């Protein structure tokens, strides 16, 4: 990867290249299917695959990713890209709700507007944002609220993500609190609303043609939030929010507004569609409920922004695609993370979760980053094995071995398993 420092970014701004555009619309090229194609749908049972079952497509600035929908664009990251703690920009998943997304942003006219209940409303150019404010960085996981939705039973509506609706990057930009201090938030402000450039017809009659998400002004997550203009030390890809996006470590990706253009201080709770109706979870422990309770009309819900991402871990290799020889060492590798702080322990099971041993953790890149893990396993018997992994974070949250269910398909974090065939070495 070619790294771009803040100084290099300033030079790039001065070169006259301060804009990013696709040549024409963001159109995909579809790659041929493999020799043994996957089924087109895995329901009504649980999706047995690590990723969703979708065709590979290529979009501008992106490697071939798994396309679930193209209006709005939803692209899942394939399993092999999670072997390292930082997800390559070109492989980073994409999730849009609406289909009218920017294919070009002219930085000579684009402005970030800070408005609403503030002392000094402000419009900042990209150049001013980069040059006039101190840069900060954070390594943080962006995960779609519906990641792993295809594991739900019974199935629920929405994109049937496998496990690849997530990515980790080193984000660089301006601390949100510093921006807020520059405009002076007035007394009486209760929430901050964030809006980007994407548009399109949402649910009819709901006023949903622009995605707007809000967080309480007192939410501690805002203390770590960034308005980011670099992603893994490079300008953001267009499909990941160029020129800037909101980064809220620990929160689900729906709050990480892409193409961020408006920040508004609100004096009352936000009641737009994307807060009052969409992305809500049961107000129950772990967001868990039943289909009957959900259908009763009495289930109390809250915005998913009221919680942080639960602790999770994943097995990346081996992936079960080939038989393993018995008696030889197998290096099992994966990642773990939590929205509630650093991962402190990852445990491995060779017997479907009956017994656990501690795995070796990789480098610590910060409390909100992927943490890699590894374990050397030596299978002694030629048969089918089911290995499993679970993580524990600094607050003592342990990954559960029980499913969650809610009508939105959110908050999945059950212990992950991988079936493997071990045969005699020859």
Residue pairs with C-beta under 8 A, 6 or more apart in sequence:
1 88
1 232
1 233
1 234
2 234
3 233
3 234
4 12
4 230
4 233
4 234
4 235
5 233
6 130
6 135
6 172
6 230
9 130
9 229
9 230
9 235
10 130
10 131
12 18
12 235
13 107
13 126
13 127
13 130
13 131
18 107
18 108
18 126
18 127
19 104
19 105
19 106
19 107
19 108
20 104
20 105
20 235
20 238
20 242
20 243
21 103
21 104
21 105
21 238
22 60
22 103
22 104
22 238
23 60
24 103
25 103
26 59
26 60
26 73
26 101
26 103
26 238
26 239
27 59
28 57
28 58
28 59
28 67
28 70
29 57
29 58
30 55
30 56
30 57
30 58
30 67
31 55
31 56
31 57
31 58
31 64
33 55
38 49
38 53
39 53
40 53
41 53
41 160
42 48
42 49
42 53
42 150
42 160
43 150
43 155
43 160
44 154
44 155
45 153
46 150
46 151
46 152
46 153
47 53
47 150
47 151
47 160
47 162
49 162
50 79
50 162
50 163
50 164
50 319
51 66
51 76
51 78
51 79
51 162
51 163
51 164
52 66
52 68
52 76
52 150
52 160
52 161
52 162
52 164
54 66
54 67
54 68
54 76
55 66
55 67
56 64
56 65
56 66
56 67
56 78
57 64
57 65
57 66
57 67
57 70
57 75
58 64
58 65
59 65
59 73
59 75
59 94
59 239
60 238
60 239
61 89
61 90
61 237
61 238
61 239
62 75
62 90
62 91
62 94
62 237
62 239
63 88
63 90
63 91
65 75
65 76
65 77
65 78
65 91
65 93
65 94
66 75
66 76
66 77
66 78
66 162
66 164
67 73
67 74
67 75
67 76
68 74
68 75
68 76
68 159
68 160
68 161
69 159
71 99
71 200
72 95
72 96
72 97
72 98
72 99
72 101
72 198
72 200
73 94
73 95
73 96
73 99
73 101
73 239
74 94
74 95
74 96
74 159
75 93
75 94
75 95
75 239
76 93
76 161
76 162
76 164
76 165
77 87
77 91
77 92
77 93
77 164
77 165
77 166
77 167
78 91
78 164
79 163
79 164
79 316
79 319
80 316
81 87
81 88
81 91
82 164
82 314
82 316
82 334
82 335
82 370
83 316
83 317
83 333
83 372
84 372
85 139
85 168
85 335
85 362
85 363
85 365
85 369
85 370
85 371
85 372
86 139
86 168
86 169
86 170
86 232
86 365
86 370
87 167
87 168
87 169
87 370
88 232
89 169
89 231
89 232
89 234
89 236
89 237
89 240
90 237
91 167
92 142
92 167
92 169
92 231
92 237
92 240
93 144
93 164
93 165
93 166
93 167
94 239
94 240
95 144
95 159
95 165
95 253
96 198
96 258
97 198
97 200
97 202
97 211
97 274
98 198
98 199
98 200
98 201
98 202
98 209
98 210
98 211
99 200
99 201
100 198
100 199
100 200
101 197
101 198
101 199
101 200
101 239
101 259
102 197
102 198
102 238
102 259
103 238
105 197
105 238
105 242
105 243
105 259
107 125
107 126
107 127
107 243
110 125
110 126
110 243
110 261
111 123
111 124
111 125
111 261
112 123
112 124
112 126
112 129
112 227
112 244
112 260
112 261
112 262
112 263
113 121
113 122
113 123
113 261
113 262
113 263
114 121
114 122
114 123
114 124
114 179
114 180
114 182
114 183
114 263
115 121
115 262
115 263
115 264
115 265
116 189
116 193
116 264
116 265
116 266
116 267
117 185
117 186
117 188
117 189
117 265
117 266
117 267
118 183
118 184
118 185
118 186
118 265
119 183
119 184
119 185
119 186
120 182
120 183
120 184
121 183
122 182
122 183
124 132
126 229
126 243
126 244
129 173
129 174
129 227
129 229
129 244
130 229
133 174
133 175
133 178
133 179
133 182
134 174
134 175
134 178
135 172
135 173
135 174
136 172
136 173
136 174
136 175
136 226
137 170
137 171
137 172
137 226
137 230
138 170
138 171
138 224
138 226
138 247
138 249
138 366
138 368
139 168
139 169
139 170
139 171
139 365
139 366
139 368
139 369
140 168
140 169
140 171
140 247
140 249
140 250
140 366
140 368
140 369
141 166
141 167
141 168
141 249
141 309
141 337
141 339
141 368
141 369
141 370
142 166
142 167
142 168
142 169
142 247
142 253
142 256
143 165
143 166
143 167
143 252
143 253
143 309
144 159
144 161
144 165
144 166
144 252
144 253
144 254
145 252
145 253
145 254
145 279
145 304
145 408
145 410
145 411
146 158
146 159
146 161
146 165
146 408
146 409
146 410
147 161
147 163
147 164
147 165
147 166
147 412
148 161
148 162
148 163
148 165
148 412
149 156
149 158
149 159
149 160
149 161
149 409
149 410
149 412
150 160
150 161
150 162
151 403
151 412
151 414
152 403
152 405
152 409
152 412
153 403
153 405
154 291
154 405
156 405
156 406
156 407
156 408
156 409
157 409
158 408
158 409
159 165
163 314
163 416
166 253
168 335
168 337
168 369
168 370
169 231
169 232
170 230
170 231
170 232
170 233
170 365
171 226
171 228
171 230
171 231
171 247
172 226
172 228
172 229
172 230
172 231
172 233
173 226
173 227
173 228
173 229
173 230
173 244
173 247
174 226
174 227
174 229
175 225
175 226
176 222
176 225
176 226
176 227
176 246
177 222
177 223
177 225
179 227
179 263
180 192
185 217
185 265
186 265
188 267
189 217
189 265
189 266
189 267
190 216
190 217
190 266
190 267
190 268
190 269
191 214
191 215
191 216
191 217
191 265
191 266
191 268
191 269
191 270
192 214
192 215
192 217
192 222
192 263
192 264
192 265
192 266
193 212
193 213
193 214
193 262
193 263
193 264
193 266
193 270
194 212
194 213
194 214
194 215
194 246
194 255
194 257
194 260
194 262
194 263
194 264
195 210
195 211
195 212
195 257
195 260
195 261
195 262
195 264
196 211
196 241
196 245
196 257
196 258
196 259
196 260
196 261
197 258
197 259
197 261
198 210
198 211
198 258
198 259
199 209
199 210
200 209
201 209
202 208
202 209
202 273
203 273
203 277
206 273
206 277
207 272
207 273
208 272
208 273
208 274
208 278
211 257
211 274
212 270
212 272
212 274
212 275
213 254
213 255
213 257
213 274
213 275
213 279
213 305
214 266
214 269
214 270
214 275
214 305
215 221
215 222
215 248
215 251
215 255
215 305
217 265
219 305
221 248
221 249
221 250
221 251
221 308
222 248
224 248
224 249
224 250
224 368
225 246
225 247
225 248
225 249
226 246
226 247
227 244
227 245
227 246
227 247
227 260
228 236
228 244
228 245
228 246
228 247
229 235
229 236
229 243
229 244
230 236
231 237
231 240
235 242
235 243
236 242
236 243
236 244
236 245
240 258
241 256
241 257
241 258
241 259
241 260
242 259
243 259
244 259
244 260
245 256
245 257
245 258
245 259
245 260
246 255
246 256
246 257
246 260
247 256
248 255
248 256
249 339
249 367
249 368
250 308
250 309
250 339
250 340
250 368
251 305
251 308
251 309
251 339
252 279
252 304
252 305
252 309
252 339
252 410
254 279
254 304
254 305
255 305
269 275
270 276
275 303
279 303
279 304
279 305
279 408
279 410
280 301
280 302
280 303
280 304
280 408
281 287
281 301
281 302
281 303
281 304
281 306
281 307
281 406
281 408
281 410
281 411
282 288
282 289
282 293
282 294
282 299
282 300
282 301
282 406
283 300
283 301
283 302
286 310
286 400
286 404
286 411
287 304
287 307
287 404
287 406
287 410
287 411
288 404
288 405
288 406
288 411
289 299
289 405
289 406
289 407
290 405
291 405
291 407
293 299
294 406
294 407
304 408
304 410
304 411
307 411
308 338
308 339
308 340
309 337
309 338
309 339
309 340
310 338
310 339
310 340
310 397
310 399
310 411
310 413
311 336
311 337
311 338
311 340
311 343
311 391
311 392
311 393
311 397
311 398
311 399
311 413
312 336
312 337
312 338
312 391
312 399
312 413
312 416
313 334
313 335
313 336
313 337
313 343
313 346
313 373
313 389
313 390
313 391
313 399
313 416
314 334
314 335
314 336
314 389
314 416
315 332
315 333
315 334
315 387
315 388
315 389
315 416
315 417
315 418
316 333
316 334
316 335
317 331
317 332
317 333
317 334
318 324
318 330
318 332
318 418
318 420
319 418
320 418
320 419
320 420
320 421
323 421
323 422
323 423
324 330
324 379
324 420
324 421
324 422
324 423
325 422
325 423
325 424
325 425
325 426
326 379
326 380
326 381
326 382
326 422
326 423
326 424
326 425
327 378
327 379
327 380
327 425
328 378
328 425
329 376
329 377
329 378
330 376
330 377
330 378
330 379
331 374
331 375
331 376
331 377
332 348
332 359
332 374
332 375
332 376
332 377
332 387
332 389
333 372
333 373
333 374
334 346
334 372
334 373
334 374
334 389
335 370
335 371
335 372
335 373
336 343
336 346
336 370
336 371
336 373
336 389
336 391
337 343
337 368
337 369
337 370
337 371
337 391
338 391
338 393
338 394
338 395
338 397
339 368
340 393
340 394
340 395
340 397
341 367
341 393
341 394
341 395
342 364
342 366
342 367
342 371
342 393
342 394
343 361
343 371
343 391
343 392
343 393
343 394
344 392
344 393
344 394
345 358
345 361
345 391
345 392
346 358
346 359
346 361
346 371
346 373
346 389
346 390
346 391
346 392
347 356
347 357
347 358
347 359
347 389
347 390
347 391
347 392
348 356
348 357
348 358
348 359
348 375
348 377
348 387
348 388
348 389
349 355
349 356
349 357
349 387
349 388
349 389
349 390
350 377
350 379
350 385
350 387
351 385
351 386
352 386
352 387
352 388
352 417
353 388
353 390
353 401
353 415
353 417
356 390
357 375
359 373
359 374
359 375
359 389
360 373
360 374
360 375
361 371
361 372
361 373
362 371
362 372
362 373
362 374
363 371
363 372
364 371
365 371
367 394
373 389
377 387
379 385
379 420
379 422
381 422
382 422
382 423
382 424
383 421
383 422
384 419
384 420
384 421
384 422
385 419
385 420
385 421
385 422
386 417
386 418
386 419
386 420
387 417
387 418
387 420
388 415
388 416
388 417
388 418
389 415
389 416
390 398
390 399
390 401
390 415
391 398
391 399
392 398
392 399
399 413
399 414
399 415
400 413
400 414
400 415
401 414
401 415
402 414
403 412
403 414
404 411
404 412
404 413
404 414
